[in-house]
Amino acid sequence: MQAHQVFEEMGKKNGAVLESGSHAWHRDLWQRAGGQTDTIPVAFKFAGKIRVDIEKLPKDQRETWIKLDTAQDTALGGKNYPKK
């Protein structure tokens, strides 16, 4: 998936986009999804969700991720980010 597709989905604030958590976990999910072991994309669909390896995103896309993820978290009850 392309970054703009991921960000478009995140804008819906429906919880369909998740951070994979680590490179190893992201790779494992990709392999479980039947992906090639030598070409692991930054984002892909798995089990009805879009998984993203945010450490592989360029800085500007990481900043966009944080803004959209914070907004999504707020829309879903605000459990993942500390209150300001």
mmCIF file of the N, C-alpha and C atoms, coordinates in Angstrom:
data_MODEL
# 
_entry.id   MODEL 
# 
loop_
_atom_site.group_PDB 
_atom_site.id 
_atom_site.type_symbol 
_atom_site.label_atom_id 
_atom_site.label_alt_id 
_atom_site.label_comp_id 
_atom_site.label_asym_id 
_atom_site.label_entity_id 
_atom_site.label_seq_id 
_atom_site.pdbx_PDB_ins_code 
_atom_site.Cartn_x 
_atom_site.Cartn_y 
_atom_site.Cartn_z 
_atom_site.occupancy 
_atom_site.B_iso_or_equiv 
_atom_site.pdbx_formal_charge 
_atom_site.auth_seq_id 
_atom_site.auth_comp_id 
_atom_site.auth_asym_id 
_atom_site.auth_atom_id 
_atom_site.pdbx_PDB_model_num 
ATOM 1   N N  . MET A 1 1  ? 0.839   -1.180  0.000  1.00 0.00 ? 1  MET A N  1 
ATOM 2   C CA . MET A 1 1  ? 0.000   0.000   0.000  1.00 0.00 ? 1  MET A CA 1 
ATOM 3   C C  . MET A 1 1  ? 0.884   1.243   0.000  1.00 0.00 ? 1  MET A C  1 
ATOM 4   N N  . GLN A 1 2  ? 0.395   2.259   -0.637 1.00 0.00 ? 2  GLN A N  1 
ATOM 5   C CA . GLN A 1 2  ? 1.089   3.535   -0.665 1.00 0.00 ? 2  GLN A CA 1 
ATOM 6   C C  . GLN A 1 2  ? 0.729   4.341   0.581  1.00 0.00 ? 2  GLN A C  1 
ATOM 7   N N  . ALA A 1 3  ? 1.635   5.237   0.987  1.00 0.00 ? 3  ALA A N  1 
ATOM 8   C CA . ALA A 1 3  ? 1.415   6.042   2.190  1.00 0.00 ? 3  ALA A CA 1 
ATOM 9   C C  . ALA A 1 3  ? 0.122   6.846   2.098  1.00 0.00 ? 3  ALA A C  1 
ATOM 10  N N  . HIS A 1 4  ? -0.166  7.419   0.930  1.00 0.00 ? 4  HIS A N  1 
ATOM 11  C CA . HIS A 1 4  ? -1.383  8.237   0.820  1.00 0.00 ? 4  HIS A CA 1 
ATOM 12  C C  . HIS A 1 4  ? -2.639  7.389   1.056  1.00 0.00 ? 4  HIS A C  1 
ATOM 13  N N  . GLN A 1 5  ? -2.605  6.101   0.679  1.00 0.00 ? 5  GLN A N  1 
ATOM 14  C CA . GLN A 1 5  ? -3.744  5.219   0.931  1.00 0.00 ? 5  GLN A CA 1 
ATOM 15  C C  . GLN A 1 5  ? -3.898  4.946   2.428  1.00 0.00 ? 5  GLN A C  1 
ATOM 16  N N  . VAL A 1 6  ? -2.768  4.748   3.096  1.00 0.00 ? 6  VAL A N  1 
ATOM 17  C CA . VAL A 1 6  ? -2.785  4.508   4.540  1.00 0.00 ? 6  VAL A CA 1 
ATOM 18  C C  . VAL A 1 6  ? -3.336  5.735   5.258  1.00 0.00 ? 6  VAL A C  1 
ATOM 19  N N  . PHE A 1 7  ? -2.832  6.922   4.888  1.00 0.00 ? 7  PHE A N  1 
ATOM 20  C CA . PHE A 1 7  ? -3.266  8.149   5.552  1.00 0.00 ? 7  PHE A CA 1 
ATOM 21  C C  . PHE A 1 7  ? -4.732  8.453   5.264  1.00 0.00 ? 7  PHE A C  1 
ATOM 22  N N  . GLU A 1 8  ? -5.186  8.146   4.068  1.00 0.00 ? 8  GLU A N  1 
ATOM 23  C CA . GLU A 1 8  ? -6.601  8.330   3.729  1.00 0.00 ? 8  GLU A CA 1 
ATOM 24  C C  . GLU A 1 8  ? -7.474  7.453   4.633  1.00 0.00 ? 8  GLU A C  1 
ATOM 25  N N  . GLU A 1 9  ? -7.060  6.212   4.825  1.00 0.00 ? 9  GLU A N  1 
ATOM 26  C CA . GLU A 1 9  ? -7.816  5.297   5.696  1.00 0.00 ? 9  GLU A CA 1 
ATOM 27  C C  . GLU A 1 9  ? -7.768  5.768   7.148  1.00 0.00 ? 9  GLU A C  1 
ATOM 28  N N  . MET A 1 10 ? -6.596  6.261   7.589  1.00 0.00 ? 10 MET A N  1 
ATOM 29  C CA . MET A 1 10 ? -6.477  6.761   8.964  1.00 0.00 ? 10 MET A CA 1 
ATOM 30  C C  . MET A 1 10 ? -7.394  7.952   9.187  1.00 0.00 ? 10 MET A C  1 
ATOM 31  N N  . GLY A 1 11 ? -7.596  8.766   8.146  1.00 0.00 ? 11 GLY A N  1 
ATOM 32  C CA . GLY A 1 11 ? -8.467  9.921   8.247  1.00 0.00 ? 11 GLY A CA 1 
ATOM 33  C C  . GLY A 1 11 ? -9.908  9.560   8.556  1.00 0.00 ? 11 GLY A C  1 
ATOM 34  N N  . LYS A 1 12 ? -10.278 8.325   8.280  1.00 0.00 ? 12 LYS A N  1 
ATOM 35  C CA . LYS A 1 12 ? -11.636 7.857   8.589  1.00 0.00 ? 12 LYS A CA 1 
ATOM 36  C C  . LYS A 1 12 ? -11.820 7.588   10.077 1.00 0.00 ? 12 LYS A C  1 
ATOM 37  N N  . LYS A 1 13 ? -10.718 7.481   10.803 1.00 0.00 ? 13 LYS A N  1 
ATOM 38  C CA . LYS A 1 13 ? -10.721 7.288   12.267 1.00 0.00 ? 13 LYS A CA 1 
ATOM 39  C C  . LYS A 1 13 ? -11.529 6.071   12.692 1.00 0.00 ? 13 LYS A C  1 
ATOM 40  N N  . ASN A 1 14 ? -11.352 4.963   11.968 1.00 0.00 ? 14 ASN A N  1 
ATOM 41  C CA . ASN A 1 14 ? -12.136 3.756   12.258 1.00 0.00 ? 14 ASN A CA 1 
ATOM 42  C C  . ASN A 1 14 ? -11.320 2.622   12.888 1.00 0.00 ? 14 ASN A C  1 
ATOM 43  N N  . GLY A 1 15 ? -10.050 2.876   13.155 1.00 0.00 ? 15 GLY A N  1 
ATOM 44  C CA . GLY A 1 15 ? -9.221  1.867   13.795 1.00 0.00 ? 15 GLY A CA 1 
ATOM 45  C C  . GLY A 1 15 ? -8.703  0.782   12.865 1.00 0.00 ? 15 GLY A C  1 
ATOM 46  N N  . ALA A 1 16 ? -8.824  0.993   11.554 1.00 0.00 ? 16 ALA A N  1 
ATOM 47  C CA . ALA A 1 16 ? -8.409  -0.028  10.592 1.00 0.00 ? 16 ALA A CA 1 
ATOM 48  C C  . ALA A 1 16 ? -6.912  -0.034  10.329 1.00 0.00 ? 16 ALA A C  1 
ATOM 49  N N  . VAL A 1 17 ? -6.193  0.997   10.795 1.00 0.00 ? 17 VAL A N  1 
ATOM 50  C CA . VAL A 1 17 ? -4.752  1.089   10.559 1.00 0.00 ? 17 VAL A CA 1 
ATOM 51  C C  . VAL A 1 17 ? -4.031  0.929   11.891 1.00 0.00 ? 17 VAL A C  1 
ATOM 52  N N  . LEU A 1 18 ? -3.068  0.007   11.914 1.00 0.00 ? 18 LEU A N  1 
ATOM 53  C CA . LEU A 1 18 ? -2.322  -0.282  13.140 1.00 0.00 ? 18 LEU A CA 1 
ATOM 54  C C  . LEU A 1 18 ? -0.824  -0.241  12.891 1.00 0.00 ? 18 LEU A C  1 
ATOM 55  N N  . GLU A 1 19 ? -0.093  0.185   13.894 1.00 0.00 ? 19 GLU A N  1 
ATOM 56  C CA . GLU A 1 19 ? 1.366   0.096   13.861 1.00 0.00 ? 19 GLU A CA 1 
ATOM 57  C C  . GLU A 1 19 ? 1.742   -1.353  14.148 1.00 0.00 ? 19 GLU A C  1 
ATOM 58  N N  . SER A 1 20 ? 2.679   -1.886  13.377 1.00 0.00 ? 20 SER A N  1 
ATOM 59  C CA . SER A 1 20 ? 3.072   -3.283  13.588 1.00 0.00 ? 20 SER A CA 1 
ATOM 60  C C  . SER A 1 20 ? 3.807   -3.489  14.900 1.00 0.00 ? 20 SER A C  1 
ATOM 61  N N  . GLY A 1 21 ? 4.520   -2.502  15.380 1.00 0.00 ? 21 GLY A N  1 
ATOM 62  C CA . GLY A 1 21 ? 5.186   -2.635  16.672 1.00 0.00 ? 21 GLY A CA 1 
ATOM 63  C C  . GLY A 1 21 ? 6.678   -2.853  16.584 1.00 0.00 ? 21 GLY A C  1 
ATOM 64  N N  . SER A 1 22 ? 7.126   -3.695  15.691 1.00 0.00 ? 22 SER A N  1 
ATOM 65  C CA . SER A 1 22 ? 8.555   -3.926  15.500 1.00 0.00 ? 22 SER A CA 1 
ATOM 66  C C  . SER A 1 22 ? 8.784   -4.458  14.092 1.00 0.00 ? 22 SER A C  1 
ATOM 67  N N  . HIS A 1 23 ? 10.037  -4.310  13.637 1.00 0.00 ? 23 HIS A N  1 
ATOM 68  C CA . HIS A 1 23 ? 10.371  -4.830  12.305 1.00 0.00 ? 23 HIS A CA 1 
ATOM 69  C C  . HIS A 1 23 ? 10.137  -6.342  12.244 1.00 0.00 ? 23 HIS A C  1 
ATOM 70  N N  . ALA A 1 24 ? 10.525  -7.049  13.306 1.00 0.00 ? 24 ALA A N  1 
ATOM 71  C CA . ALA A 1 24 ? 10.400  -8.512  13.317 1.00 0.00 ? 24 ALA A CA 1 
ATOM 72  C C  . ALA A 1 24 ? 8.926   -8.936  13.244 1.00 0.00 ? 24 ALA A C  1 
ATOM 73  N N  . TRP A 1 25 ? 8.080   -8.273  14.006 1.00 0.00 ? 25 TRP A N  1 
ATOM 74  C CA . TRP A 1 25 ? 6.653   -8.604  13.992 1.00 0.00 ? 25 TRP A CA 1 
ATOM 75  C C  . TRP A 1 25 ? 6.046   -8.266  12.642 1.00 0.00 ? 25 TRP A C  1 
ATOM 76  N N  . HIS A 1 26 ? 6.425   -7.131  12.073 1.00 0.00 ? 26 HIS A N  1 
ATOM 77  C CA . HIS A 1 26 ? 5.932   -6.712  10.761 1.00 0.00 ? 26 HIS A CA 1 
ATOM 78  C C  . HIS A 1 26 ? 6.306   -7.763  9.709  1.00 0.00 ? 26 HIS A C  1 
ATOM 79  N N  . ARG A 1 27 ? 7.553   -8.209  9.741  1.00 0.00 ? 27 ARG A N  1 
ATOM 80  C CA . ARG A 1 27 ? 8.032   -9.242  8.805  1.00 0.00 ? 27 ARG A CA 1 
ATOM 81  C C  . ARG A 1 27 ? 7.263   -10.546 8.998  1.00 0.00 ? 27 ARG A C  1 
ATOM 82  N N  . ASP A 1 28 ? 7.037   -10.939 10.260 1.00 0.00 ? 28 ASP A N  1 
ATOM 83  C CA . ASP A 1 28 ? 6.303   -12.167 10.551 1.00 0.00 ? 28 ASP A CA 1 
ATOM 84  C C  . ASP A 1 28 ? 4.874   -12.098 10.012 1.00 0.00 ? 28 ASP A C  1 
ATOM 85  N N  . LEU A 1 29 ? 4.209   -10.986 10.221 1.00 0.00 ? 29 LEU A N  1 
ATOM 86  C CA . LEU A 1 29 ? 2.847   -10.824 9.704  1.00 0.00 ? 29 LEU A CA 1 
ATOM 87  C C  . LEU A 1 29 ? 2.827   -10.875 8.183  1.00 0.00 ? 29 LEU A C  1 
ATOM 88  N N  . TRP A 1 30 ? 3.821   -10.240 7.552  1.00 0.00 ? 30 TRP A N  1 
ATOM 89  C CA . TRP A 1 30 ? 3.917   -10.251 6.089  1.00 0.00 ? 30 TRP A CA 1 
ATOM 90  C C  . TRP A 1 30 ? 4.076   -11.686 5.590  1.00 0.00 ? 30 TRP A C  1 
ATOM 91  N N  . GLN A 1 31 ? 4.915   -12.463 6.241  1.00 0.00 ? 31 GLN A N  1 
ATOM 92  C CA . GLN A 1 31 ? 5.121   -13.849 5.827  1.00 0.00 ? 31 GLN A CA 1 
ATOM 93  C C  . GLN A 1 31 ? 3.857   -14.679 6.065  1.00 0.00 ? 31 GLN A C  1 
ATOM 94  N N  . ARG A 1 32 ? 3.155   -14.437 7.152  1.00 0.00 ? 32 ARG A N  1 
ATOM 95  C CA . ARG A 1 32 ? 1.894   -15.142 7.410  1.00 0.00 ? 32 ARG A CA 1 
ATOM 96  C C  . ARG A 1 32 ? 0.846   -14.807 6.356  1.00 0.00 ? 32 ARG A C  1 
ATOM 97  N N  . ALA A 1 33 ? 0.929   -13.577 5.840  1.00 0.00 ? 33 ALA A N  1 
ATOM 98  C CA . ALA A 1 33 ? -0.014  -13.139 4.812  1.00 0.00 ? 33 ALA A CA 1 
ATOM 99  C C  . ALA A 1 33 ? 0.352   -13.704 3.443  1.00 0.00 ? 33 ALA A C  1 
ATOM 100 N N  . GLY A 1 34 ? 1.453   -14.467 3.380  1.00 0.00 ? 34 GLY A N  1 
ATOM 101 C CA . GLY A 1 34 ? 1.869   -15.076 2.119  1.00 0.00 ? 34 GLY A CA 1 
ATOM 102 C C  . GLY A 1 34 ? 2.799   -14.215 1.289  1.00 0.00 ? 34 GLY A C  1 
ATOM 103 N N  . GLY A 1 35 ? 3.383   -13.197 1.926  1.00 0.00 ? 35 GLY A N  1 
ATOM 104 C CA . GLY A 1 35 ? 4.270   -12.286 1.204  1.00 0.00 ? 35 GLY A CA 1 
ATOM 105 C C  . GLY A 1 35 ? 5.665   -12.863 0.987  1.00 0.00 ? 35 GLY A C  1 
ATOM 106 N N  . GLN A 1 36 ? 6.356   -12.276 0.058  1.00 0.00 ? 36 GLN A N  1 
ATOM 107 C CA . GLN A 1 36 ? 7.742   -12.654 -0.226 1.00 0.00 ? 36 GLN A CA 1 
ATOM 108 C C  . GLN A 1 36 ? 8.614   -12.252 0.965  1.00 0.00 ? 36 GLN A C  1 
ATOM 109 N N  . THR A 1 37 ? 9.633   -13.021 1.254  1.00 0.00 ? 37 THR A N  1 
ATOM 110 C CA . THR A 1 37 ? 10.491  -12.702 2.390  1.00 0.00 ? 37 THR A CA 1 
ATOM 111 C C  . THR A 1 37 ? 11.495  -11.604 2.071  1.00 0.00 ? 37 THR A C  1 
ATOM 112 N N  . ASP A 1 38 ? 11.799  -11.383 0.792  1.00 0.00 ? 38 ASP A N  1 
ATOM 113 C CA . ASP A 1 38 ? 12.823  -10.393 0.450  1.00 0.00 ? 38 ASP A CA 1 
ATOM 114 C C  . ASP A 1 38 ? 12.253  -9.010  0.150  1.00 0.00 ? 38 ASP A C  1 
ATOM 115 N N  . THR A 1 39 ? 10.966  -8.872  -0.006 1.00 0.00 ? 39 THR A N  1 
ATOM 116 C CA . THR A 1 39 ? 10.362  -7.570  -0.305 1.00 0.00 ? 39 THR A CA 1 
ATOM 117 C C  . THR A 1 39 ? 9.205   -7.310  0.650  1.00 0.00 ? 39 THR A C  1 
ATOM 118 N N  . ILE A 1 40 ? 9.515   -6.726  1.784  1.00 0.00 ? 40 ILE A N  1 
ATOM 119 C CA . ILE A 1 40 ? 8.494   -6.456  2.795  1.00 0.00 ? 40 ILE A CA 1 
ATOM 120 C C  . ILE A 1 40 ? 8.084   -4.992  2.675  1.00 0.00 ? 40 ILE A C  1 
ATOM 121 N N  . PRO A 1 41 ? 6.816   -4.723  2.322  1.00 0.00 ? 41 PRO A N  1 
ATOM 122 C CA . PRO A 1 41 ? 6.378   -3.334  2.176  1.00 0.00 ? 41 PRO A CA 1 
ATOM 123 C C  . PRO A 1 41 ? 6.223   -2.640  3.524  1.00 0.00 ? 41 PRO A C  1 
ATOM 124 N N  . VAL A 1 42 ? 6.239   -1.335  3.502  1.00 0.00 ? 42 VAL A N  1 
ATOM 125 C CA . VAL A 1 42 ? 6.049   -0.549  4.716  1.00 0.00 ? 42 VAL A CA 1 
ATOM 126 C C  . VAL A 1 42 ? 4.636   -0.744  5.260  1.00 0.00 ? 42 VAL A C  1 
ATOM 127 N N  . ALA A 1 43 ? 3.660   -0.942  4.356  1.00 0.00 ? 43 ALA A N  1 
ATOM 128 C CA . ALA A 1 43 ? 2.267   -1.126  4.778  1.00 0.00 ? 43 ALA A CA 1 
ATOM 129 C C  . ALA A 1 43 ? 1.596   -2.194  3.925  1.00 0.00 ? 43 ALA A C  1 
ATOM 130 N N  . PHE A 1 44 ? 0.772   -3.008  4.567  1.00 0.00 ? 44 PHE A N  1 
ATOM 131 C CA . PHE A 1 44 ? 0.010   -4.043  3.863  1.00 0.00 ? 44 PHE A CA 1 
ATOM 132 C C  . PHE A 1 44 ? -1.211  -4.423  4.690  1.00 0.00 ? 44 PHE A C  1 
ATOM 133 N N  . LYS A 1 45 ? -2.179  -5.054  4.029  1.00 0.00 ? 45 LYS A N  1 
ATOM 134 C CA . LYS A 1 45 ? -3.376  -5.522  4.728  1.00 0.00 ? 45 LYS A CA 1 
ATOM 135 C C  . LYS A 1 45 ? -3.141  -6.923  5.274  1.00 0.00 ? 45 LYS A C  1 
ATOM 136 N N  . PHE A 1 46 ? -3.600  -7.149  6.512  1.00 0.00 ? 46 PHE A N  1 
ATOM 137 C CA . PHE A 1 46 ? -3.506  -8.449  7.149  1.00 0.00 ? 46 PHE A CA 1 
ATOM 138 C C  . PHE A 1 46 ? -4.648  -8.564  8.146  1.00 0.00 ? 46 PHE A C  1 
ATOM 139 N N  . ALA A 1 47 ? -5.429  -9.616  8.044  1.00 0.00 ? 47 ALA A N  1 
ATOM 140 C CA . ALA A 1 47 ? -6.536  -9.894  8.972  1.00 0.00 ? 47 ALA A CA 1 
ATOM 141 C C  . ALA A 1 47 ? -7.498  -8.715  9.089  1.00 0.00 ? 47 ALA A C  1 
ATOM 142 N N  . GLY A 1 48 ? -7.804  -8.107  7.958  1.00 0.00 ? 48 GLY A N  1 
ATOM 143 C CA . GLY A 1 48 ? -8.777  -7.028  7.936  1.00 0.00 ? 48 GLY A CA 1 
ATOM 144 C C  . GLY A 1 48 ? -8.267  -5.677  8.405  1.00 0.00 ? 48 GLY A C  1 
ATOM 145 N N  . LYS A 1 49 ? -6.995  -5.580  8.717  1.00 0.00 ? 49 LYS A N  1 
ATOM 146 C CA . LYS A 1 49 ? -6.396  -4.323  9.173  1.00 0.00 ? 49 LYS A CA 1 
ATOM 147 C C  . LYS A 1 49 ? -5.222  -3.965  8.261  1.00 0.00 ? 49 LYS A C  1 
ATOM 148 N N  . ILE A 1 50 ? -4.849  -2.717  8.281  1.00 0.00 ? 50 ILE A N  1 
ATOM 149 C CA . ILE A 1 50 ? -3.655  -2.269  7.565  1.00 0.00 ? 50 ILE A CA 1 
ATOM 150 C C  . ILE A 1 50 ? -2.543  -2.164  8.585  1.00 0.00 ? 50 ILE A C  1 
ATOM 151 N N  . ARG A 1 51 ? -1.463  -2.880  8.355  1.00 0.00 ? 51 ARG A N  1 
ATOM 152 C CA . ARG A 1 51 ? -0.312  -2.882  9.260  1.00 0.00 ? 51 ARG A CA 1 
ATOM 153 C C  . ARG A 1 51 ? 0.775   -1.996  8.680  1.00 0.00 ? 51 ARG A C  1 
ATOM 154 N N  . VAL A 1 52 ? 1.385   -1.168  9.528  1.00 0.00 ? 52 VAL A N  1 
ATOM 155 C CA . VAL A 1 52 ? 2.400   -0.219  9.077  1.00 0.00 ? 52 VAL A CA 1 
ATOM 156 C C  . VAL A 1 52 ? 3.636   -0.331  9.958  1.00 0.00 ? 52 VAL A C  1 
ATOM 157 N N  . ASP A 1 53 ? 4.793   -0.407  9.319  1.00 0.00 ? 53 ASP A N  1 
ATOM 158 C CA . ASP A 1 53 ? 6.071   -0.363  10.025 1.00 0.00 ? 53 ASP A CA 1 
ATOM 159 C C  . ASP A 1 53 ? 6.492   1.102   10.040 1.00 0.00 ? 53 ASP A C  1 
ATOM 160 N N  . ILE A 1 54 ? 6.103   1.839   11.091 1.00 0.00 ? 54 ILE A N  1 
ATOM 161 C CA . ILE A 1 54 ? 6.314   3.282   11.082 1.00 0.00 ? 54 ILE A CA 1 
ATOM 162 C C  . ILE A 1 54 ? 7.787   3.670   11.135 1.00 0.00 ? 54 ILE A C  1 
ATOM 163 N N  . GLU A 1 55 ? 8.639   2.776   11.615 1.00 0.00 ? 55 GLU A N  1 
ATOM 164 C CA . GLU A 1 55 ? 10.071  3.093   11.640 1.00 0.00 ? 55 GLU A CA 1 
ATOM 165 C C  . GLU A 1 55 ? 10.657  3.168   10.235 1.00 0.00 ? 55 GLU A C  1 
ATOM 166 N N  . LYS A 1 56 ? 9.977   2.589   9.269  1.00 0.00 ? 56 LYS A N  1 
ATOM 167 C CA . LYS A 1 56 ? 10.434  2.627   7.880  1.00 0.00 ? 56 LYS A CA 1 
ATOM 168 C C  . LYS A 1 56 ? 9.891   3.835   7.116  1.00 0.00 ? 56 LYS A C  1 
ATOM 169 N N  . LEU A 1 57 ? 8.980   4.593   7.744  1.00 0.00 ? 57 LEU A N  1 
ATOM 170 C CA . LEU A 1 57 ? 8.437   5.782   7.087  1.00 0.00 ? 57 LEU A CA 1 
ATOM 171 C C  . LEU A 1 57 ? 9.470   6.910   7.106  1.00 0.00 ? 57 LEU A C  1 
ATOM 172 N N  . PRO A 1 58 ? 9.540   7.709   6.032  1.00 0.00 ? 58 PRO A N  1 
ATOM 173 C CA . PRO A 1 58 ? 10.387  8.907   6.065  1.00 0.00 ? 58 PRO A CA 1 
ATOM 174 C C  . PRO A 1 58 ? 9.870   9.871   7.136  1.00 0.00 ? 58 PRO A C  1 
ATOM 175 N N  . LYS A 1 59 ? 10.718  10.785  7.590  1.00 0.00 ? 59 LYS A N  1 
ATOM 176 C CA . LYS A 1 59 ? 10.377  11.683  8.695  1.00 0.00 ? 59 LYS A CA 1 
ATOM 177 C C  . LYS A 1 59 ? 9.062   12.425  8.467  1.00 0.00 ? 59 LYS A C  1 
ATOM 178 N N  . ASP A 1 60 ? 8.838   12.984  7.279  1.00 0.00 ? 60 ASP A N  1 
ATOM 179 C CA . ASP A 1 60 ? 7.605   13.741  7.039  1.00 0.00 ? 60 ASP A CA 1 
ATOM 180 C C  . ASP A 1 60 ? 6.373   12.844  7.144  1.00 0.00 ? 60 ASP A C  1 
ATOM 181 N N  . GLN A 1 61 ? 6.484   11.614  6.674  1.00 0.00 ? 61 GLN A N  1 
ATOM 182 C CA . GLN A 1 61 ? 5.357   10.684  6.773  1.00 0.00 ? 61 GLN A CA 1 
ATOM 183 C C  . GLN A 1 61 ? 5.160   10.205  8.205  1.00 0.00 ? 61 GLN A C  1 
ATOM 184 N N  . ARG A 1 62 ? 6.235   10.084  8.975  1.00 0.00 ? 62 ARG A N  1 
ATOM 185 C CA . ARG A 1 62 ? 6.118   9.725   10.394 1.00 0.00 ? 62 ARG A CA 1 
ATOM 186 C C  . ARG A 1 62 ? 5.368   10.815  11.153 1.00 0.00 ? 62 ARG A C  1 
ATOM 187 N N  . GLU A 1 63 ? 5.662   12.079  10.831 1.00 0.00 ? 63 GLU A N  1 
ATOM 188 C CA . GLU A 1 63 ? 4.977   13.197  11.474 1.00 0.00 ? 63 GLU A CA 1 
ATOM 189 C C  . GLU A 1 63 ? 3.488   13.183  11.125 1.00 0.00 ? 63 GLU A C  1 
ATOM 190 N N  . THR A 1 64 ? 3.178   12.891  9.865  1.00 0.00 ? 64 THR A N  1 
ATOM 191 C CA . THR A 1 64 ? 1.779   12.767  9.450  1.00 0.00 ? 64 THR A CA 1 
ATOM 192 C C  . THR A 1 64 ? 1.119   11.617  10.188 1.00 0.00 ? 64 THR A C  1 
ATOM 193 N N  . TRP A 1 65 ? 1.832   10.492  10.300 1.00 0.00 ? 65 TRP A N  1 
ATOM 194 C CA . TRP A 1 65 ? 1.316   9.324   11.033 1.00 0.00 ? 65 TRP A CA 1 
ATOM 195 C C  . TRP A 1 65 ? 0.922   9.716   12.451 1.00 0.00 ? 65 TRP A C  1 
ATOM 196 N N  . ILE A 1 66 ? 1.814   10.415  13.153 1.00 0.00 ? 66 ILE A N  1 
ATOM 197 C CA . ILE A 1 66 ? 1.570   10.784  14.551 1.00 0.00 ? 66 ILE A CA 1 
ATOM 198 C C  . ILE A 1 66 ? 0.321   11.651  14.670 1.00 0.00 ? 66 ILE A C  1 
ATOM 199 N N  . LYS A 1 67 ? 0.177   12.644  13.789 1.00 0.00 ? 67 LYS A N  1 
ATOM 200 C CA . LYS A 1 67 ? -1.003  13.508  13.824 1.00 0.00 ? 67 LYS A CA 1 
ATOM 201 C C  . LYS A 1 67 ? -2.279  12.701  13.588 1.00 0.00 ? 67 LYS A C  1 
ATOM 202 N N  . LEU A 1 68 ? -2.265  11.862  12.557 1.00 0.00 ? 68 LEU A N  1 
ATOM 203 C CA . LEU A 1 68 ? -3.465  11.081  12.229 1.00 0.00 ? 68 LEU A CA 1 
ATOM 204 C C  . LEU A 1 68 ? -3.749  10.011  13.277 1.00 0.00 ? 68 LEU A C  1 
ATOM 205 N N  . ASP A 1 69 ? -2.708  9.385   13.803 1.00 0.00 ? 69 ASP A N  1 
ATOM 206 C CA . ASP A 1 69 ? -2.903  8.348   14.812 1.00 0.00 ? 69 ASP A CA 1 
ATOM 207 C C  . ASP A 1 69 ? -3.442  8.949   16.105 1.00 0.00 ? 69 ASP A C  1 
ATOM 208 N N  . THR A 1 70 ? -2.961  10.131  16.467 1.00 0.00 ? 70 THR A N  1 
ATOM 209 C CA . THR A 1 70 ? -3.470  10.815  17.655 1.00 0.00 ? 70 THR A CA 1 
ATOM 210 C C  . THR A 1 70 ? -4.948  11.154  17.479 1.00 0.00 ? 70 THR A C  1 
ATOM 211 N N  . ALA A 1 71 ? -5.316  11.657  16.295 1.00 0.00 ? 71 ALA A N  1 
ATOM 212 C CA . ALA A 1 71 ? -6.719  11.987  16.013 1.00 0.00 ? 71 ALA A CA 1 
ATOM 213 C C  . ALA A 1 71 ? -7.588  10.723  16.033 1.00 0.00 ? 71 ALA A C  1 
ATOM 214 N N  . GLN A 1 72 ? -7.073  9.642   15.451 1.00 0.00 ? 72 GLN A N  1 
ATOM 215 C CA . GLN A 1 72 ? -7.816  8.375   15.442 1.00 0.00 ? 72 GLN A CA 1 
ATOM 216 C C  . GLN A 1 72 ? -8.008  7.862   16.869 1.00 0.00 ? 72 GLN A C  1 
ATOM 217 N N  . ASP A 1 73 ? -6.953  7.948   17.670 1.00 0.00 ? 73 ASP A N  1 
ATOM 218 C CA . ASP A 1 73 ? -7.027  7.502   19.055 1.00 0.00 ? 73 ASP A CA 1 
ATOM 219 C C  . ASP A 1 73 ? -8.076  8.304   19.835 1.00 0.00 ? 73 ASP A C  1 
ATOM 220 N N  . THR A 1 74 ? -8.088  9.604   19.641 1.00 0.00 ? 74 THR A N  1 
ATOM 221 C CA . THR A 1 74 ? -9.068  10.457  20.308 1.00 0.00 ? 74 THR A CA 1 
ATOM 222 C C  . THR A 1 74 ? -10.481 10.059  19.905 1.00 0.00 ? 74 THR A C  1 
ATOM 223 N N  . ALA A 1 75 ? -10.689 9.828   18.607 1.00 0.00 ? 75 ALA A N  1 
ATOM 224 C CA . ALA A 1 75 ? -12.012 9.444   18.105 1.00 0.00 ? 75 ALA A CA 1 
ATOM 225 C C  . ALA A 1 75 ? -12.479 8.098   18.666 1.00 0.00 ? 75 ALA A C  1 
ATOM 226 N N  . LEU A 1 76 ? -11.511 7.232   19.002 1.00 0.00 ? 76 LEU A N  1 
ATOM 227 C CA . LEU A 1 76 ? -11.855 5.899   19.500 1.00 0.00 ? 76 LEU A CA 1 
ATOM 228 C C  . LEU A 1 76 ? -11.792 5.794   21.028 1.00 0.00 ? 76 LEU A C  1 
ATOM 229 N N  . GLY A 1 77 ? -11.724 6.928   21.716 1.00 0.00 ? 77 GLY A N  1 
ATOM 230 C CA . GLY A 1 77 ? -11.777 6.896   23.173 1.00 0.00 ? 77 GLY A CA 1 
ATOM 231 C C  . GLY A 1 77 ? -10.527 7.365   23.875 1.00 0.00 ? 77 GLY A C  1 
ATOM 232 N N  . GLY A 1 78 ? -9.448  7.646   23.142 1.00 0.00 ? 78 GLY A N  1 
ATOM 233 C CA . GLY A 1 78 ? -8.251  8.226   23.717 1.00 0.00 ? 78 GLY A CA 1 
ATOM 234 C C  . GLY A 1 78 ? -7.516  7.397   24.740 1.00 0.00 ? 78 GLY A C  1 
ATOM 235 N N  . LYS A 1 79 ? -7.188  6.155   24.417 1.00 0.00 ? 79 LYS A N  1 
ATOM 236 C CA . LYS A 1 79 ? -6.512  5.273   25.373 1.00 0.00 ? 79 LYS A CA 1 
ATOM 237 C C  . LYS A 1 79 ? -5.006  5.125   25.131 1.00 0.00 ? 79 LYS A C  1 
ATOM 238 N N  . ASN A 1 80 ? -4.503  5.558   23.962 1.00 0.00 ? 80 ASN A N  1 
ATOM 239 C CA . ASN A 1 80 ? -3.113  5.276   23.615 1.00 0.00 ? 80 ASN A CA 1 
ATOM 240 C C  . ASN A 1 80 ? -2.141  6.428   23.814 1.00 0.00 ? 80 ASN A C  1 
ATOM 241 N N  . TYR A 1 81 ? -2.639  7.635   23.985 1.00 0.00 ? 81 TYR A N  1 
ATOM 242 C CA . TYR A 1 81 ? -1.772  8.799   24.153 1.00 0.00 ? 81 TYR A CA 1 
ATOM 243 C C  . TYR A 1 81 ? -2.086  9.471   25.477 1.00 0.00 ? 81 TYR A C  1 
ATOM 244 N N  . PRO A 1 82 ? -1.054  9.962   26.160 1.00 0.00 ? 82 PRO A N  1 
ATOM 245 C CA . PRO A 1 82 ? -1.297  10.656  27.446 1.00 0.00 ? 82 PRO A CA 1 
ATOM 246 C C  . PRO A 1 82 ? -2.045  11.967  27.210 1.00 0.00 ? 82 PRO A C  1 
ATOM 247 N N  . LYS A 1 83 ? -2.853  12.354  28.184 1.00 0.00 ? 83 LYS A N  1 
ATOM 248 C CA . LYS A 1 83 ? -3.563  13.628  28.116 1.00 0.00 ? 83 LYS A CA 1 
ATOM 249 C C  . LYS A 1 83 ? -2.552  14.756  28.242 1.00 0.00 ? 83 LYS A C  1 
ATOM 250 N N  . LYS A 1 84 ? -2.800  15.834  27.515 1.00 0.00 ? 84 LYS A N  1 
ATOM 251 C CA . LYS A 1 84 ? -1.905  17.005  27.589 1.00 0.00 ? 84 LYS A CA 1 
ATOM 252 C C  . LYS A 1 84 ? -2.341  17.925  28.697 1.00 0.00 ? 84 LYS A C  1 
# 
